[in-house]
Amino acid sequence: MQFRFDDLIKIPDEPAVRMLARKNSKLQAQHGLPGSAMLPEMLQALMDQQAPFDMMHMLAVALPPREAVWWACLAARDLVGHDNPQPPPPLAAAERWVFKPDARNREAVRQAMELADVDDDTVLCAMAAAYADGTMGEGDLARAEAPPNAVPAAVLGMNMKSVSALADTDETHMETLIARALDIARGGNGRLDSAPLADSKGEM
């Protein structure tokens, strides 16, 4: 029998509080768990406390950068349409980077981020992709470290934009976002089907 938080194969094998500390992040809920508690135990405790925001925050911290960016892209698609062939440039660039996370696509993400309209929320996807390797960019920018919480903050922010956009029409949307992240953490594509998210630099 598979429990909800089993088989999160994409998540690093380290205690949840260590993940949070490494990303300079802190949960709101007082979970009361020992420092050795792993992610499934942490997520269960947060679910028991009815703390879905903290669950999303924890997942944004725990997912590897590429998988986290894809989770943010799915949330951005909630705003612009999952079948939209012409998404905003920051989202389009972030999606290309997820499919092929090379230097060229990363530079395109950074440029899309810098040129984005001030009211384009999908810039958060581009921001997460741009800082995914822990630096500020390519070339000389690679010498400067990105803020440790840059990726999870952008990813969580994009998901919360999705929550806000659908709050009046879907009271369970936050649960859907969590389910997406868990699917991605198991190697799925986050669309809640069985298709895998390719390892390394392959295609979806």
C-alpha positions in Angstrom: 0.0 0.0 0.0 1.4 3.4 -1.0 1.1 6.2 1.4 0.8 9.8 0.3 4.4 10.8 1.0 6.1 7.5 -0.1 8.5 7.2 -3.0 9.6 10.8 -3.3 12.6 9.7 -5.3 13.6 13.1 -6.5 14.1 14.5 -3.0 17.6 14.5 -1.4 18.1 12.0 1.4 18.6 14.5 4.2 16.5 15.8 7.2 13.9 18.4 6.3 15.2 21.0 8.7 18.6 20.8 7.1 17.0 21.5 3.7 15.3 24.5 5.2 18.5 25.8 6.8 20.5 25.4 3.6 17.9 27.5 1.8 17.7 30.1 4.6 14.0 29.3 4.9 11.6 28.9 7.9 8.2 27.4 8.2 5.3 29.1 10.0 4.0 26.1 11.8 5.5 24.7 14.9 5.8 21.1 13.8 7.6 19.8 17.0 9.6 17.2 15.1 13.2 16.2 15.9 16.0 17.5 13.7 16.4 14.1 12.2 12.9 14.0 10.7 12.8 13.4 7.0 10.6 15.1 4.4 7.7 12.5 4.5 7.4 12.9 8.3 7.5 16.7 8.0 4.8 16.8 5.3 2.6 14.4 7.4 3.0 16.6 10.5 2.2 19.7 8.5 -0.9 18.0 6.9 -2.0 17.0 10.4 -1.8 20.6 11.4 -3.8 21.7 8.4 -0.9 23.9 7.2 -1.0 23.6 3.4 1.0 26.8 2.9 3.9 25.3 4.9 3.5 22.1 2.9 4.0 24.1 -0.3 6.9 26.0 1.2 8.6 22.8 2.3 8.1 21.2 -1.2 9.5 24.3 -2.9 12.6 24.0 -0.7 12.9 20.2 -1.1 12.5 19.8 -4.8 15.6 19.9 -6.9 15.9 23.2 -8.8 14.8 21.9 -12.3 11.8 20.1 -10.8 10.9 23.1 -8.7 11.0 25.4 -11.8 8.7 23.0 -13.6 6.3 23.1 -10.7 6.3 26.9 -11.0 5.7 26.7 -14.7 2.6 24.5 -14.2 1.3 27.1 -11.7 2.0 29.9 -14.3 0.0 27.9 -16.8 -3.0 28.1 -14.5 -3.0 31.8 -15.1 -2.3 31.9 -18.9 -3.8 28.6 -20.1 -2.3 25.1 -20.2 -2.9 24.9 -23.9 -1.8 28.4 -24.7 0.6 28.2 -27.7 2.0 31.7 -27.0 2.7 32.0 -23.2 4.4 35.2 -21.9 8.2 35.3 -22.7 9.4 34.6 -19.2 7.3 31.5 -18.9 8.2 30.3 -22.4 11.9 30.8 -21.7 11.6 28.9 -18.3 9.8 26.0 -20.0 12.6 25.8 -22.6 15.2 25.8 -19.9 13.4 22.9 -18.1 13.4 20.8 -21.3 17.1 21.7 -22.0 18.9 23.4 -19.0 22.0 24.6 -20.9 23.8 27.9 -20.8 22.1 29.3 -23.8 18.6 28.7 -22.5 19.6 30.0 -19.1 20.9 33.3 -20.6 17.6 33.5 -22.5 15.7 33.1 -19.2 17.7 35.9 -17.7 17.0 38.2 -20.6 13.3 37.4 -20.5 13.3 38.1 -16.8 14.9 41.5 -17.3 12.6 42.5 -20.2 9.4 41.2 -18.6 6.4 43.5 -18.2 6.1 44.8 -14.7 2.7 43.1 -14.3 3.8 39.7 -15.7 3.7 37.3 -12.8 5.3 34.5 -14.9 8.6 36.3 -14.4 8.9 34.3 -11.2 9.4 31.2 -13.3 12.2 32.8 -15.2 13.7 34.0 -11.9 13.7 30.5 -10.5 15.4 29.1 -13.6 17.9 31.9 -13.8 19.2 31.2 -10.3 18.8 27.4 -10.4 22.5 26.6 -10.2 23.0 28.9 -7.2 24.7 31.7 -9.1 23.4 35.0 -10.6 23.9 33.9 -14.2 26.4 32.9 -16.9 29.9 34.4 -17.6 31.0 37.0 -15.0 27.7 36.6 -13.2 28.6 33.0 -12.3 31.1 34.4 -9.8 28.3 35.9 -7.7 26.2 33.6 -5.6 22.4 33.9 -5.8 20.5 34.2 -2.5 20.1 30.7 -1.0 16.3 31.1 -1.0 16.0 32.6 -4.4 14.6 29.5 -6.2 12.2 28.3 -3.5 10.9 31.8 -2.9 10.2 32.4 -6.6 8.6 28.9 -7.0 6.4 29.4 -3.9 5.5 32.8 -5.1 4.3 31.6 -8.5 2.2 28.9 -6.9 0.6 31.4 -4.5 -0.2 33.6 -7.5 -2.1 30.5 -8.9 -3.9 30.1 -5.6 -5.0 33.7 -5.6 -6.1 33.6 -9.2 -8.4 30.6 -8.7 -9.5 31.2 -5.1 -13.0 32.2 -6.1 -13.6 29.2 -8.4 -11.6 26.4 -6.9 -11.4 26.0 -3.1 -9.3 22.9 -3.4 -6.7 24.3 -5.8 -4.0 24.5 -3.1 -4.4 20.7 -2.7 -4.0 20.3 -6.5 -0.7 22.3 -6.3 0.6 20.0 -3.5 -0.4 16.9 -5.5 1.5 18.2 -8.5 4.6 18.7 -6.4 4.4 15.3 -4.9 3.9 13.8 -8.4 7.0 15.6 -9.6 8.9 14.4 -6.5 8.0 10.8 -7.6 9.4 11.4 -11.1 6.1 12.3 -12.7 5.4 15.3 -14.9 3.2 17.1 -12.4 0.2 16.9 -14.7 -1.1 14.2 -12.4 -0.7 11.5 -15.0 1.9 8.7 -15.3 4.3 10.4 -17.8 7.8 10.8 -16.2 9.8 14.0 -15.9 13.0 13.1 -17.8 16.1 12.8 -15.7 19.1 15.0 -16.3 18.8 17.1 -19.5 16.3 15.0 -21.5 12.9 16.0 -22.7 9.6 15.7 -20.8 
